[in-house]
Amino acid sequence: MNSNGRLQYRVLIPEPTNHQICVELSVPAQGAALDLALPAWIPGSYMIRDFARNVLEISATDANGSYNPRPVDKQTWRLRPVAGLIVVRYLVHSNDLSVRGAHVDDLHAYFNGPCVFLRVVGLDQARHDVLIEQPMHVAATNWRVATTLPAIEVDGKGFGSYSAPDYASLIDYPVEISDFESLDFEVENVPHRLVLTGVQKADLGRIGGDLSQICSIQASIFGSPLPLDRYLFQVTVVGDGYGGLEHRDSTSLICSRKDLPLAGQDGVSEGYRRFLGLCAHEYFHLWNVKRIRPAGIAESDLSSEAYTHQLWAFEGFTSYYDDLALVRAGVVQASSYLELLAQTITRLIRSRGRLRQSVSESSFFAWTKFYKQDENASNAIVSYYVKGALIALGLDVQLRLATAGERDLDSLLRLLWTDFGQKNRPVPEGEIEARALAMAGSDLDGFFDRYVHGTEELPLEGWLAELGVGMRLRPSTGGKDNGGIAPADAPDPAPRKAIGAVFEAEPQGARVTRVVEGSPAQRGGLAVGDVVVALDGLRVIPDDLVTRIADSVAEDLLEFHAFRRDELRVFRVRPEPAPADTCDLWLMDTADLPEPVLRRRAAWLWQRNKG
């Protein structure tokens, strides 16, 4: 705290090419020892990241001189008791180009609060001021600041003083400093800003127009004014990348420049659709997660893991609405949305872990299983994003059926917003299930026990039929076939063989990256990490390996020569018919559908005037 009774941080970037951020923290003496700590993880990403490991050096100066604070544990330092002001100076290594970390070079500076702002234990509720100084390096001449951290006194480039009411708020405002491009637009009369850092030639006007429509659609779900004064999309554009992290009134995103539309381009490419879905996902979180909060997460001080069984709803519901928002906003056609939905179903069906782990368990063990996946992950775990999104679809259908269309998943979210989000009350374990059951007026036929806390297969075909959507599962036609749109009378693909293994190209051959439990590959002895160099005595060309397996005949016993570490091994594997693990969807003909189904489909896609 400075002389005005506030904690104050001064952020400096002494030399961008050193990948370092220097912070000076002014803190009041309390007459007793004070502890300083960096969080172990960042909200929205459920993995211990130990940000304190990036602190290169730390020193403190008080009335008695300078000294090095004493380490207490891996992320905590202790200041000696003294009267008067204490100034703590520390250096943070910042070379993590992700939405979760901090990254500084001669092109930009970006940081999240948990990476750089030390917490003064016991003073979490004090006002936290931040002074961001413009770097003196010649490369930073045109840099500006993009953040939603409330400004107190800043110059035209955004450098100057900012303030947050407490520590939790302080670390929820990521900061981007660069010579970025930006676009301003409004949603529900609230200013929104899109900021792009990196080499790109995107049509910002088109992106802003599409985002405005998507954000408006999401806002209308909750049936109340936007709960913020402004919103910021921070986008780092790279050659190949994808990711996002939510904050209360902003989001940080990474995308490939190939995903962004150029001026004059028509239609919505697969990459642009993916980018818009990412934006929609993180924007939906400003309600679902950041304000409608799971109790176990909301009550954490970020020093250790925080457990909840509810991520299937908080991330799963969000994953359901991110793609649905695109079609509801009219940005993509219904067929394009169904293609995305089919790909989601395919991902679930190809994960044998769905038969072993419930989404409730997946949520609870996110720290050690979902965020720390190994070569056996697809056999051992299920994604609470993927299965959670499909459970959201099923719950949406069940609520519509139970209430004759009077209630749906939108209604449940509005209720959670009214009773928890607007009242700043965390959502207790089991409360979402209880509210859904009360809304349906029935037990939903054991819905939550079977599909959330159990591992029963989801009755997806039946759920989709209630929305006038047809579904079938078929064998894949090849490595790039992830499901999609096909008419009801589409012919079955030609029979092909498979061994239940996934390969990636290597200079020496093809490396095994995944083996399905119980598959011919596993029975034959192949394991993840093996490098196949020959099949039936012929050298392996990676692009041809899957085709050669697929074209084998039933009686073939294939002989794989593969290196396991530095040992050449021989494995004999008998292929089997490829499993029906690929989903096709289609809109059923309106002439074949009863009126209630037509109404449900139109209400679901918000196409009430399109039949």
Secondary structure, DSSP 8 states (H G I E B T S, - for coil): --TTS-EEEEEE-S-GGG-EEEEEEEEE--SS-EEEE--SSBTTB-S---GGGGEEEEEEEETTEEE--EEEETTEEEE---SSEEEEEEEEE-B--SSSSEEESSSEEEE-HHHH--EETT-TTS-EEEEE----SGGGTT-EEE--S-EEEE-TTS-EEEEESSHHHHTT--EEEES-EEEEEEETTEEEEEEEESS--B-HHHHHHHHHHHHHHHHHHHTS--SSS-EEEEEEEESS-EEEEE-SSEEEEEEEGGGS-BTT--S--HHHHHHHHHHHHHHHTTTBTTTB-BHHHHT--SSS----S-HHHHTHHHHHHHHHHHHHTTSS-HHHHHHHHHHHHHHHHT-GGGGT--HHHHHHTIIIIISS--TTHHHH---TTHHHHHHHHHHHHHHHHHTTTS--HHHHHHHHIIIIITTT--B-TTHHHHHHHHHHTS-GGGHIIIIISS-----HHHHHHTTTEEEEEE--SSTT---EE--TT-------EE-SEEEEEETTEEEEEEE-TTSHHHHHT--TT-EEEEETTEE--HHHHHHHHHT--TT--EEEEEEETTEEEEEEE--EE--S-EEEEEE--GGGS-HHHHHHHHHHHT-TT--
